[in-house]
Amino acid sequence: MSTEEWSAKALQAFDAMVQAGNGLRARNGQRGMAECVAHTFAKAQLGKVEDGAEPLRAIAVIQAGTGVGKSLAYCAPAIAIALARGTRVVISTATVALQEQLVHKDLPLLAAQMAEPFRFALAKGRGRYVCKLKLERLAGQGGADEGDDDLFPDDELPASSEVGEARIRLYKGMADALASSAWDGDRDSLHEQPDAALWRPVAAEASSCTGKHCPVFNECSYFEARKALVGAQVIVVNHDLLLASLGARVLPELDNCLLVLDEAHHLPATALEQFACRMDLSRLAWVDRLASRALRVGTLLEVMEVADIPAQASALRQALQAMERLVLDAYGPELRGETGETGGRGQRRWGRAGDPAQPTRHRPPRGLLAAQLDAPLAEVAVHASEFLESLRAIAKALRAALRDTPLEARRLAALYAQIGMLAPRLEEVHACAALLQQAPAEGSTAVPAAKWFTLAQNGDFLLLHAHASPVLPGNALRQQLWGTVRGAVLTSATLTSCGNFEFFLRESGLWGDEAVTTLEVASPFDYAAQGTLVLSETHADPKNADAFNAEMVDALLEDLTRVRAGALVLFTSREQMRRAVDALATDMRPRVLVQNQLPRPQLLARHRERVAAGEPSIIFGMQSFGEGLDLPGALCESVFITKLPFAPPDDPVAEARAEWLRSVGRDPFSELVVPATALRLAQWAGRAIRSEEDQAHVYCYDRRLSRTSYGQRLLASLPPFSRQTRAAS
């Protein structure tokens, strides 16, 4: 087929779905979006190309307002083209919850109605599945050995008391449920989610997995889930897994499939999280444990490289100890808050809020580390690299032994796991040291990495960590992702900021890419008739936190007395939320549900029950409640935004980026802070109107929204609500 024929076939599939009805209906702007998706995926040149030829890439960035029905608009044409071209679609979204919505709701409906059948599957990271071997060991069913302590972090070794017994009971219950098929090994399908500290020791991980050579391979939850991917034309992933899997052959090759990135506004932040790294400079017992295990296993397998391991481990530990000493020599006063400063750029006072367990931080300006750190840092990188090479030789020998002596599989797999459970720490040290060593040439305008150190107190011990991260997510994505992708659609309800796509395109690494087209599809909602934005002003300047919060809380509580159904109050800090909670009148307290008082699903269920019973219910929350929360109708008739949601001022990556922008003559507030705040504010305000029938008010108590020039830019990012201005009383 030609490009035009593929595109036409995709649009026909979309039109047929809409005309068939059965729960699907046409929405304003939806077909325009489907047409853009069809044209984009029809143009992309997939697979092999002629030698020396540049493949034709096609990428569409589509903002589709709430209510457009973007899932149908991208799924139907993308799947139709994939089937016609004999390829597959990878749909990536922000969270596992959104993945499951697609797999359990949207895609089954499409599969039942599309003319050509297709299969779909959900792909999760390995760590969301249990490792049966680890679980059996910790449940006391697989025979304990001296490597069991490696299943726990340094600060959380197995307890011998009641805590340890409770853990064994938990793991035994999980093992019994797995053995009886009452549980499929997926963490998300457990009735009660275990704490991360309890799940981590039994989670599957690539570094300790022997794959098909594992003695329980045929019973492995992760590989059982992977089987569903083999014959699936549509694979649903999340952004974390997508980026973590680059080059790992976990997903289809991105140069030979179609990629949809839903909730794409999350992609830049996810990229920074993926490509950041850190290393522990204080707790180094793992180095000796890893060396001991590697030495024992390498000797058993007669690996020549084993002879170098004691020296490599010793040299690495000494270099890390030297790093710790020299970092404290160079930055100890800043980390301990002994400089007489009260905070400011690059640091916080020792023990946030007087709590020594809360880490303090120091970020060397411009990413320039003290000169005395150069030598030990280089030694860390070299010795970590050498140690890793020895481990790779041992791992290769173990895999060969597993292949050649299957009767020894259980013992050999346990040995492999003992090394593999600690090896990621060594890889992280190597990666962090390499990034810490990067520095732009003198006078260069190149972007430096963000580098910082944190110090916390744990009992009598100080815990020192070194951190490093890329500063520009767009650069990382351009190098790691877009160089491979041939056809992609990125979509969300909030991709424009201050009236254009520039900020998102820069953040995502697509600015200036000739393959990119943009499209803005307006929401079908009549925002002016359905919603009102109330600009409630205060006398106090929001920059004066104490005075502003006192005045804001008074106004907020007065407004809350008029709530008759569901409402959402969004705060910018825990302190701000605490002050509002403390100020609640006695008769108001039963109406308020506060974030973290209950697990999120329980809190939302309680909220729905109250509203359904005709009772007022008000949710107090922060950033995590400001997006991805769907409370239509009476569940959210009012949204209260207590203050403009600027990012925390002490984020080290943002600090480093702002510093670099200033150094090259650019304005970080206008170029970075305002656009990012506009996106966040649009998400918060977007909680108000979720359907054509909704009527809601959005209140904002920050006078800067109406009184400043950048406030006008923020307003341009909001839906066109009717507006009211309420002067300070």
HELIX and SHEET records of a PDB file:
HELIX    1   1 THR A    3  ALA A   20  1                                  18    
HELIX    2   2 GLN A   30  LYS A   43  1                                  14    
HELIX    3   3 LYS A   70  ARG A   85  1                                  16    
HELIX    4   4 VAL A   96  GLN A  101  1                                   6    
HELIX    5   5 LEU A  102  ASP A  106  3                                   5    
HELIX    6   6 LEU A  107  GLN A  113  1                                   7    
HELIX    7   7 ARG A  126  ARG A  128  5                                   3    
HELIX    8   8 LYS A  132  LEU A  138  1                                   7    
HELIX    9   9 ASP A  148  LEU A  151  5                                   4    
HELIX   10  10 GLU A  162  ALA A  179  1                                  18    
HELIX   11  11 ARG A  187  SER A  189  5                                   3    
HELIX   12  12 ALA A  196  TRP A  199  1                                   4    
HELIX   13  13 ARG A  200  VAL A  202  5                                   3    
HELIX   14  14 ALA A  206  SER A  208  5                                   3    
HELIX   15  15 GLY A  211  HIS A  213  5                                   3    
HELIX   16  16 PHE A  217  GLU A  219  5                                   3    
HELIX   17  17 SER A  221  VAL A  230  1                                  10    
HELIX   18  18 HIS A  239  ALA A  244  1                                   6    
HELIX   19  19 ALA A  264  HIS A  266  5                                   3    
HELIX   20  20 LEU A  267  PHE A  275  1                                   9    
HELIX   21  21 ALA A  285  LEU A  300  1                                  16    
HELIX   22  22 MET A  304  ASP A  308  5                                   5    
HELIX   23  23 ILE A  309  ARG A  336  1                                  28    
HELIX   24  24 ARG A  352  GLY A  354  5                                   3    
HELIX   25  25 PRO A  365  GLY A  367  5                                   3    
HELIX   26  26 ALA A  371  LEU A  373  5                                   3    
HELIX   27  27 ASP A  374  ASP A  404  1                                  31    
HELIX   28  28 PRO A  406  GLU A  408  5                                   3    
HELIX   29  29 ALA A  409  GLY A  420  1                                  12    
HELIX   30  30 ALA A  423  GLN A  437  1                                  15    
HELIX   31  31 PRO A  473  LEU A  477  1                                   5    
HELIX   32  32 ARG A  478  TRP A  482  3                                   5    
HELIX   33  33 GLU A  502  GLU A  507  1                                   6    
HELIX   34  34 TYR A  527  GLN A  530  1                                   4    
HELIX   35  35 ALA A  545  LEU A  560  1                                  16    
HELIX   36  36 ARG A  574  ALA A  583  1                                  10    
HELIX   37  37 ARG A  589  ARG A  591  5                                   3    
HELIX   38  38 ARG A  600  ALA A  612  1                                  13    
HELIX   39  39 GLN A  623  PHE A  625  5                                   3    
HELIX   40  40 GLY A  633  CYS A  636  5                                   4    
HELIX   41  41 PRO A  652  SER A  663  1                                  12    
HELIX   42  42 PRO A  668  PRO A  668  1                                   1    
HELIX   43  43 PHE A  669  VAL A  673  3                                   5    
HELIX   44  44 VAL A  674  ALA A  685  1                                  12    
HELIX   45  45 ARG A  704  ARG A  707  1                                   4    
HELIX   46  46 SER A  709  LEU A  715  1                                   7    
SHEET    1   A 7 PHE A 120  LEU A 122  0                                        
SHEET    2   A 7 VAL A 234  ASN A 238  1                                        
SHEET    3   A 7 VAL A  89  THR A  93  1                                        
SHEET    4   A 7 LEU A 258  LEU A 261  1                                        
SHEET    5   A 7 GLY A 487  SER A 492  1                                        
SHEET    6   A 7 ALA A  58  ALA A  64  1                                        
SHEET    7   A 7 VAL A 516  VAL A 521  1                                        
SHEET    1   B 4 CYS A 277  ASP A 280  0                                        
SHEET    2   B 4 PHE A 461  SER A 469 -1                                        
SHEET    3   B 4 ALA A 450  ASN A 458 -1                                        
SHEET    4   B 4 THR A 360  HIS A 362 -1                                        
SHEET    1   C 7 VAL A 592  VAL A 594  0                                        
SHEET    2   C 7 SER A 617  GLY A 621  1                                        
SHEET    3   C 7 GLY A 566  LEU A 570  1                                        
SHEET    4   C 7 SER A 638  ILE A 641  1                                        
SHEET    5   C 7 ALA A 696  CYS A 700  1                                        
SHEET    6   C 7 GLY A 531  SER A 536  1                                        
SHEET    7   C 7 SER A 722  ARG A 726  1                                        
END                                                                             
